[in-house]
Amino acid sequence: MAKRILITGATGFVGRRLVSRLVEEGWHLTLTVRTSGTAAAWRRDNLRIIETGPLEQSQNLDLALADVSSVVHLAGLAHRGDASETDFMRANAEATSQLADAAAANGVSAFIHLSSLAAVTENAASETVNDNTNHEPTTPYGSSKRLAEQHVLTLPARGIFAISLRPPLIVGAEAKGNWAALQRLAATGFPLPFGGVNNRRSMIGIDTLVEAIVHLCSKTWPIEKSGNYCIADPESLSLAEVVAELRKGMGLSPRLFSVPDVILRTAANRVLKRRAAGLLGSLEVDAHRFAKQFDFPLKPRLREDIRRSGQEYRQLRQAEKATPT
């Protein structure tokens, strides 16, 4: 019997790219979706779509897990400013707990969970974040992801290889949150006061992340390698460099100028609020342990990924304008 992978969150930003890649390669997939119509475009002979509703309330996970050897758990709640702590806990922690228990009951051999650096650090840090970083989460989202990771870590004792990946900001044209805001800002073409920002930010391109997940699905890993792993591009860039590369992909000139740091941060805190630290602060990530443990070549391709994101973003916006309303 061919190896079958269950993917949750298949219609999300990472899920869409992952499913497209695996479908092209002929993998046998089961997708859990809240409503079946959202994944109709992917219908293939080697693909099943199971409507589960919210995972934390689902009553048919056993059906979804039939013949499944690996689970890739991408579903969750992230970029919702109106979400409560209870919302985050249900969608992230409770859903992961229920799915992990169902996976163990149905003989799954591998469980891959997409977590977040928010589980162990703020959006800016003075020291390099690595797999030993263990700060208390400072947001409801981070707390829910931390608890979700703990549920995943119960699986190795039940004979399942289980891993939680902690990426920083994910770069891609269809991303949400901070990256979406930065793309919108870059696309205006307006002069921006980031020329003197010399922070360092680690990120990861959507394709690099997808390749890492596919790599994890492609082999059988020892249970001893289970755990929580940071994953990021080896190169970190300043905000000025990020905007310059993003605009290059959009076919625009950088148009950056410098202002005194205190003025920039005051203005950013007023305009960007929670996103200010995510743009102006530093957050460097050391992902060498993941690369070593899983023999995965993390190569510096962040600049290329940022330019591609800008190019695809421009194409998407042009297509939207060309579509009749």
C-alpha positions in Angstrom: 0.0 0.0 0.0 1.3 3.4 -0.9 2.3 5.8 1.9 -0.6 8.2 2.6 -0.2 11.6 4.3 -2.9 13.4 6.2 -2.7 17.2 5.9 -4.6 19.6 8.1 -4.9 23.3 7.1 -4.5 22.3 3.4 -6.3 25.5 2.2 -4.0 27.8 4.2 -0.9 29.7 3.1 1.6 26.9 3.7 -1.0 24.1 3.1 -1.8 25.2 -0.5 1.9 25.3 -1.5 2.6 21.9 0.2 -0.5 20.2 -1.3 0.4 21.5 -4.8 3.9 20.1 -4.5 2.8 16.7 -3.2 0.0 16.4 -5.8 2.5 17.1 -8.6 4.8 14.4 -7.2 2.0 11.8 -7.1 1.7 11.4 -3.3 -1.4 9.8 -1.8 -3.0 12.5 0.4 -5.9 13.0 2.7 -6.9 16.6 3.3 -9.1 17.6 6.3 -11.0 20.8 5.6 -13.8 22.6 7.5 -16.0 22.6 4.3 -15.3 20.3 1.4 -15.9 23.0 -1.3 -12.7 24.9 -0.3 -10.5 22.1 -1.7 -12.5 21.1 -4.8 -9.8 22.2 -7.2 -7.5 19.5 -5.9 -9.6 16.5 -6.6 -7.5 13.6 -7.9 -7.6 9.8 -7.8 -4.9 9.7 -5.2 -6.4 12.5 -3.0 -9.2 12.2 -0.4 -11.0 15.2 1.1 -12.6 14.8 4.4 -14.9 17.5 5.9 -14.2 17.7 9.6 -15.4 21.1 10.7 -13.2 22.6 13.4 -10.7 19.9 14.4 -11.2 20.3 18.1 -14.9 19.4 17.6 -14.5 16.8 14.9 -16.1 13.4 15.3 -14.7 11.8 12.2 -10.9 11.9 12.7 -10.8 8.1 12.6 -12.2 8.2 9.1 -9.7 10.9 8.1 -6.8 8.8 9.5 -7.7 5.6 7.6 -4.6 4.1 5.9 -2.6 7.2 7.0 1.1 6.7 7.9 2.1 10.4 8.4 0.3 13.5 9.7 1.3 17.0 8.7 -0.6 19.3 11.0 -0.7 22.8 9.6 -4.2 23.9 10.8 -4.5 26.6 13.5 -5.3 30.1 14.3 -2.7 32.8 13.9 -3.5 36.2 12.2 -6.7 37.2 13.9 -6.6 40.4 15.8 -10.1 39.9 17.2 -9.4 36.3 18.5 -9.6 35.7 22.3 -7.2 33.5 24.3 -9.9 30.9 24.3 -10.1 31.0 20.5 -6.4 30.4 20.3 -6.4 27.6 22.8 -9.2 25.8 21.1 -7.9 26.1 17.5 -4.2 25.4 18.4 -3.9 23.5 21.6 -7.1 21.5 21.9 -7.2 20.7 18.2 -3.6 19.4 18.3 -4.4 17.3 21.4 -7.4 15.7 19.7 -5.5 15.0 16.5 -2.5 13.6 18.3 -4.6 11.2 20.3 -6.5 10.1 17.1 -3.2 9.6 15.3 -1.9 7.4 18.1 -5.1 5.4 18.2 -4.9 4.8 14.4 -1.3 3.6 14.2 0.3 6.6 12.5 4.1 6.4 12.5 5.0 10.1 12.0 3.5 13.4 13.2 4.8 16.8 11.9 3.4 19.9 13.5 3.9 23.4 12.3 4.5 25.5 15.4 6.0 29.0 15.8 8.9 30.8 17.4 6.2 32.6 19.4 6.1 29.5 21.6 9.5 30.4 23.1 10.4 34.0 22.3 9.0 37.5 21.7 9.0 39.0 18.2 12.4 40.6 18.9 15.3 39.2 20.9 18.8 40.4 21.9 20.3 36.9 21.7 20.2 34.3 18.9 17.2 32.0 19.2 17.9 28.3 19.0 16.5 25.0 20.1 17.6 25.6 23.7 15.7 28.9 23.9 12.9 28.5 26.4 11.3 31.8 27.3 7.7 31.9 28.4 5.4 32.9 25.6 4.1 36.5 25.8 1.0 36.3 23.6 -2.1 34.1 23.7 -1.0 32.7 20.3 2.4 31.8 21.6 0.9 30.2 24.7 -1.5 28.1 22.6 1.4 26.9 20.4 3.5 26.1 23.4 0.8 23.9 24.7 0.2 22.3 21.3 3.9 21.4 21.2 3.6 19.7 24.6 0.7 17.5 23.2 2.9 16.5 20.3 5.7 15.6 22.6 3.5 12.9 24.2 3.6 10.9 20.9 7.2 9.5 21.0 6.3 7.5 24.2 3.4 6.0 22.1 5.8 4.9 19.4 5.4 7.8 17.0 8.1 10.0 15.6 6.9 13.5 16.4 8.3 16.9 15.6 7.2 20.6 16.0 8.8 23.0 13.6 9.4 26.6 14.8 9.8 28.9 11.8 10.2 32.7 12.0 8.4 35.0 9.6 7.5 33.0 6.5 8.2 34.8 3.2 5.6 34.4 0.4 3.4 36.5 -1.8 0.2 35.1 -0.1 1.4 35.3 3.4 -0.6 37.2 6.1 0.4 39.2 9.1 3.7 41.2 9.2 4.8 40.0 5.8 1.5 41.0 4.1 1.8 44.4 5.7 5.3 44.9 4.5 4.5 43.8 1.0 1.6 46.3 0.9 3.9 49.0 2.1 6.6 48.2 -0.4 4.2 48.1 -3.3 3.1 51.7 -2.7 6.5 52.8 -4.1 6.6 55.6 -1.6 9.9 56.6 -0.1 10.4 54.8 3.2 12.4 55.8 6.3 14.2 52.5 6.7 17.5 53.2 5.2 19.3 53.4 8.5 17.7 50.3 10.1 20.5 47.9 10.8 18.6 45.2 12.6 18.9 41.5 11.7 15.9 39.4 11.0 15.8 35.7 10.3 13.1 34.5 7.9 12.3 31.5 5.8 10.9 31.3 2.3 7.7 29.3 1.8 9.4 26.9 -0.7 12.2 26.2 1.7 9.7 25.4 4.5 7.7 23.1 2.1 10.9 21.3 1.0 11.7 20.7 4.6 8.3 19.2 5.3 8.5 17.0 2.2 11.9 15.9 3.3 10.6 14.8 6.7 7.7 12.9 5.0 10.1 11.2 2.5 12.0 9.1 5.1 11.4 7.0 8.2 13.1 8.8 11.2 14.2 7.3 14.5 11.8 8.2 17.3 14.9 9.6 19.2 15.0 12.5 16.8 11.6 13.7 17.9 11.3 17.1 19.5 11.0 20.9 18.8 13.2 22.4 16.1 13.9 25.9 14.9 14.0 26.2 11.1 15.1 29.3 9.2 17.2 30.5 6.3 20.9 30.7 7.3 21.1 34.3 6.3 19.5 37.2 8.3 18.8 40.6 6.7 18.1 44.1 7.9 14.8 45.8 7.2 16.5 48.0 4.7 17.8 45.0 2.8 14.5 43.2 3.0 12.6 46.2 1.5 15.3 46.7 -1.2 15.0 43.0 -2.3 11.2 43.0 -2.1 11.0 46.1 -4.3 13.5 44.7 -6.7 11.2 41.8 -7.2 8.3 44.2 -7.7 10.3 46.1 -10.4 10.7 49.1 -8.1 13.7 51.1 -6.9 14.5 50.9 -3.1 13.6 54.5 -2.4 14.9 54.3 1.2 16.1 57.2 3.4 17.3 57.5 7.0 15.8 59.3 10.0 17.0 59.3 13.6 16.2 56.0 15.3 14.1 57.5 18.1 11.9 59.3 15.6 11.4 56.2 13.5 10.5 54.0 16.5 8.1 56.5 17.9 6.3 56.8 14.6 6.4 53.1 14.0 4.9 52.3 17.4 2.0 54.7 16.7 1.3 53.5 13.1 2.3 49.8 13.2 1.7 49.1 16.9 2.3 45.4 17.5 4.1 45.0 14.2 6.8 47.6 15.0 9.0 45.1 16.9 8.6 42.6 14.1 10.0 45.1 11.6 12.5 47.2 13.5 13.7 44.8 16.2 16.2 41.9 15.7 15.4 38.2 15.7 18.1 35.9 14.6 17.6 32.1 14.5 20.1 29.3 14.5 18.6 26.3 12.8 21.8 24.2 12.4 20.5 21.4 14.7 17.6 20.7 12.4 19.8 20.7 9.3 22.2 18.3 11.0 19.7 15.9 12.6 17.8 15.5 9.3 20.5 15.9 6.8 18.6 18.8 5.2 20.7 21.4 3.3 19.6 24.8 4.6 21.2 27.1 2.0 21.1 30.9 2.0 18.4 31.8 -0.5 16.5 34.4 1.5 17.2 37.2 -0.9 16.0 35.2 -3.9 12.9 34.2 -2.0 12.1 37.8 -1.1 12.5 38.9 -4.7 10.2 36.1 -5.8 7.6 37.0 -3.2 7.6 40.6 -4.5 7.3 39.5 -8.1 4.4 37.1 -7.4 2.7 39.7 -5.2 2.8 42.2 -8.0 1.4 39.6 -10.5 -1.4 38.7 -8.1 -2.4 42.4 -7.7 -2.3 42.9 -11.4 -4.5 39.9 -12.0 -7.0 41.2 -9.4 -7.2 44.6 -11.2 -7.7 42.8 -14.5 -10.5 40.6 -13.2 -14.0 42.1 -14.0 -16.1 42.8 -10.9 
